[in-house]
Amino acid sequence: MSAIEKTIGELKSSLSTSFDENFLAETLAAALEELRQLWRENKGAFSVGDVTVLSGLREICNALQDFQEIREEVRYVRSRDDAQAILSQLVLIRDVVSDFPVSKRVEKEMREVSEQFGNLPFEADVKAIAEQNARWLKLGNDAKPCAKCGAKMVVREGPNGLFLGCSTFPACFSKRALSAEQRNFLDSD
């Protein structure tokens, strides 16, 4: 058995038994680099079948490396749009590694992302809330100070809608209705 056949056999064995994407990505990357070196030294030692297998292993290695990166990106998911983008990438990765046990690990990550981020708002809603909060903050900053204690007034929401209330509440219960101009400012897009 040649070094090429031995290395390819070991890689196939690792892929058929391991669920650990980190181990597999490292093992594949190191073995593929070793095989590249052998290719440079003696291309004639590689059969057409070997080259085909190596091409497939390179694709699997890339998919596993992508999986590692995606698992890091999950921490930064802030909207349902982000979660859907990650799920789309995970589907592609699962399709590449579907013949191997590590695909179960990818499917587990897909389930966790779906469960964990399914209730997040869409990106447009996140932006709308941020814009609304910015308008509320600006209105509060531009408002006259509290007539009772002199503290800053802030936009608050009550059972009858929005109003300006003292920022020191509950120490001070002062409140003021929003003017028509202020309501229009808050309603603007």
C-alpha positions as CSV (number, residue, x, y, z in Angstrom):
1,M,0.0,0.0,0.0
2,S,1.4,3.4,-1.0
3,A,1.7,6.4,1.2
4,I,-1.1,8.0,-0.8
5,E,-3.5,5.1,-0.4
6,K,-2.6,4.9,3.3
7,T,-3.3,8.6,4.0
8,I,-6.6,8.5,2.0
9,G,-7.6,5.4,3.9
10,E,-6.9,7.0,7.3
11,L,-8.9,10.1,6.3
12,K,-11.9,8.0,5.2
13,S,-11.7,6.1,8.5
14,S,-11.6,9.3,10.5
15,L,-14.6,10.7,8.5
16,S,-16.6,7.5,9.0
17,T,-16.1,7.4,12.8
18,S,-15.7,10.9,14.2
19,F,-18.3,13.4,15.2
20,D,-15.8,16.1,16.2
21,E,-15.6,18.8,13.5
22,N,-12.5,20.4,15.0
23,F,-10.5,17.1,15.0
24,L,-11.7,16.3,11.4
25,A,-10.9,19.8,10.1
26,E,-7.4,19.7,11.5
27,T,-6.8,16.1,10.4
28,L,-8.0,16.7,6.9
29,A,-6.1,20.0,6.5
30,A,-2.8,18.3,7.7
31,A,-3.3,15.2,5.5
32,L,-4.3,17.2,2.4
33,E,-1.1,19.3,2.8
34,E,0.9,16.1,3.1
35,L,-0.7,14.8,-0.1
36,R,-0.1,18.1,-1.9
37,Q,3.5,17.7,-1.1
38,L,3.5,14.2,-2.5
39,W,1.7,15.5,-5.6
40,R,4.5,18.1,-6.2
41,E,7.1,15.4,-5.8
42,N,5.5,12.7,-8.0
43,K,2.3,13.4,-9.8
44,G,2.5,10.0,-11.6
45,A,1.9,8.2,-8.3
46,F,-1.7,9.5,-8.1
47,S,-4.4,7.7,-10.0
48,V,-7.4,9.5,-11.4
49,G,-9.5,8.0,-8.6
50,D,-7.0,9.4,-6.0
51,V,-7.4,12.9,-7.5
52,T,-11.2,12.6,-7.5
53,V,-11.2,11.5,-3.8
54,L,-8.8,14.3,-2.9
55,S,-11.1,16.8,-4.5
56,G,-14.0,15.5,-2.5
57,L,-11.9,15.6,0.7
58,R,-10.9,19.2,0.0
59,E,-14.6,20.1,-0.3
60,I,-15.4,18.3,3.0
61,C,-12.4,20.1,4.7
62,N,-13.7,23.5,3.5
63,A,-17.2,22.7,4.8
64,L,-15.9,21.7,8.2
65,Q,-13.8,24.9,8.4
66,D,-16.9,26.9,7.5
67,F,-18.8,25.0,10.2
68,Q,-16.3,26.1,12.8
69,E,-16.6,29.7,11.7
70,I,-20.4,29.6,11.7
71,R,-20.4,28.2,15.3
72,E,-18.4,31.3,16.3
73,E,-20.8,33.6,14.4
74,V,-23.8,32.2,16.3
75,R,-22.9,34.4,19.3
76,Y,-23.5,37.5,17.2
77,V,-27.0,36.7,15.9
78,R,-29.3,39.6,16.7
79,S,-32.2,39.0,14.3
80,R,-34.2,36.3,12.7
81,D,-32.6,37.3,9.4
82,D,-29.2,36.5,10.8
83,A,-30.4,33.1,12.1
84,Q,-31.9,32.3,8.7
85,A,-28.6,33.1,7.0
86,I,-26.7,30.8,9.3
87,L,-29.3,28.1,8.9
88,S,-28.9,28.3,5.1
89,Q,-25.1,28.0,5.4
90,L,-25.6,25.0,7.7
91,V,-27.8,23.3,5.2
92,L,-25.1,23.6,2.6
93,I,-22.5,22.2,5.0
94,R,-24.8,19.3,6.0
95,D,-25.3,18.4,2.4
96,V,-21.5,18.2,1.8
97,V,-20.9,16.0,4.9
98,S,-24.2,14.1,4.8
99,D,-22.4,10.7,4.3
100,F,-20.5,11.0,7.6
101,P,-21.3,11.0,11.3
102,V,-20.3,14.7,11.7
103,S,-23.5,15.5,9.7
104,K,-25.4,14.7,13.0
105,R,-23.4,17.4,14.7
106,V,-24.3,19.9,12.0
107,E,-28.0,18.9,12.3
108,K,-27.8,19.4,16.0
109,E,-26.4,22.9,15.5
110,M,-29.3,23.6,13.0
111,R,-31.9,22.5,15.6
112,E,-30.2,24.7,18.3
113,V,-30.1,27.8,16.1
114,S,-33.8,27.2,15.1
115,E,-34.9,26.9,18.7
116,Q,-32.7,29.6,20.2
117,F,-33.4,32.3,17.6
118,G,-36.8,31.5,16.3
119,N,-38.4,34.2,18.4
120,L,-36.0,37.0,17.5
121,P,-37.4,40.0,15.6
122,F,-36.6,40.5,11.9
123,E,-33.8,43.0,11.1
124,A,-36.3,45.6,9.8
125,D,-38.1,45.4,13.2
126,V,-34.8,45.8,15.1
127,K,-33.9,48.9,13.0
128,A,-37.4,50.4,13.5
129,I,-37.2,49.9,17.3
130,A,-33.7,51.5,17.3
131,E,-35.0,54.5,15.3
132,Q,-38.0,54.8,17.6
133,N,-35.7,54.8,20.7
134,A,-33.5,57.4,19.1
135,R,-36.6,59.7,18.5
136,W,-37.7,59.2,22.1
137,L,-34.2,60.0,23.4
138,K,-34.0,63.2,21.2
139,L,-37.4,64.3,22.3
140,G,-36.5,63.8,25.9
141,N,-33.2,65.7,25.5
142,D,-35.0,68.6,23.7
143,A,-37.8,68.8,26.3
144,K,-38.0,71.5,28.9
145,P,-36.9,70.4,32.4
146,C,-39.3,69.2,35.0
147,A,-41.4,72.1,36.5
148,K,-41.3,70.5,40.0
149,C,-37.7,69.4,40.5
150,G,-35.8,70.7,37.4
151,A,-34.7,67.2,36.3
152,K,-34.7,66.0,32.7
153,M,-38.0,64.8,31.2
154,V,-38.1,61.5,29.4
155,V,-40.7,59.9,27.1
156,R,-42.7,57.3,28.9
157,E,-45.5,55.1,27.8
158,G,-48.7,54.8,29.9
159,P,-52.2,53.3,29.5
160,N,-53.3,56.4,27.6
161,G,-50.2,56.6,25.3
162,L,-46.9,58.4,25.3
163,F,-46.2,61.4,27.6
164,L,-43.2,63.2,29.1
165,G,-42.4,62.2,32.6
166,C,-39.8,63.2,35.1
167,S,-36.6,61.1,34.9
168,T,-36.4,60.9,38.7
169,F,-39.7,59.0,38.9
170,P,-40.8,57.6,41.5
171,A,-39.2,60.5,43.5
172,C,-41.1,63.0,41.4
173,F,-44.4,62.3,39.7
174,S,-44.4,65.3,37.3
175,K,-45.7,64.6,33.8
176,R,-46.6,66.5,30.7
177,A,-48.7,65.6,27.7
178,L,-46.9,65.6,24.3
179,S,-47.7,68.5,22.1
180,A,-49.0,67.8,18.5
181,E,-45.6,68.7,17.2
182,Q,-43.9,66.2,19.5
183,R,-46.4,63.5,18.6
184,N,-45.8,64.1,14.9
185,F,-42.0,63.9,15.5
186,L,-42.4,60.5,17.2
187,D,-44.7,59.2,14.5
188,S,-42.4,60.3,11.7
189,D,-40.5,57.6,9.7
